[in-house]
Amino acid sequence: MSLLSQSPTPDAEKLHSFMILLSVYGPKKKEKGKTTPKATMKTKELTFAVNDTNYLNFLQHVLDKHGLGQYRVSSSKHFPFKFVLPKAQSQAISNVIDVDNEVDYKDMVKRICSIHPGPMKIYVKMKYVEKLP
């Protein structure tokens, strides 16, 4: 047996459950002369082991889970998302954490590993994903 297979999994490599909510904007809806975009939410569940170094991998898994593998995430092209811890879901919307870059992602990972929450919600807007190559 190798030494790696005997070592326990570090806490940062523990699998965490995420509820991914993707906002997709459809054709505009007309009401009394006004046009407004119609948004629908698509929900998928993702189980992923987060750590400080897998930011781009996490983003790509989010896209793949929703069947959007044609979009590619890179260090120069990525999309923002909003992260909500389970304990804060019944509280004000101000408890949402905006994750716009790798620094914010590392902060999110630190929070996840420190409190070991249950399923967490991730909100993604399709308009940001569509800007990817």
C-alpha positions, 0 to 999 in steps of 0.5 A: 500500500502506498503512503498516500492511500493510508493518510486521512483526507484533509478537512479541506478535501471533504466533499461539500454539497452545493445547490447551484441556481442558474438564472436564465433570461428568456424572451422578453415578456410584454405587459401593457406596452412594457417589455421585461426580460423573463428570468427562470431559475434552473437548479442542480446539485453539485458535490465538490471538494473545495480548497484554495487552489481549485477555483477554476475547476469549481467554476468549470464543474458548475457549468458542466453540471448545468450542461454548459460545457461548451463555455470554458473558464480560464484565469483571464475569463471567469464569471462571478457568483453569489454564495449563501451559507445555510445559516444565513438563508433565513436572514437578510440578503446582505449576508450573501457573499459575492465571489468575483475572483480567486481571493473571494473564493479562498475566503469562501473556502475558509468559511466553509472549512471553519463552520462545516455547513450543510448544503450551500446555495450558489447563484449564477447569472447566465448573462455572465456565463455567456461572455466566456469563450 
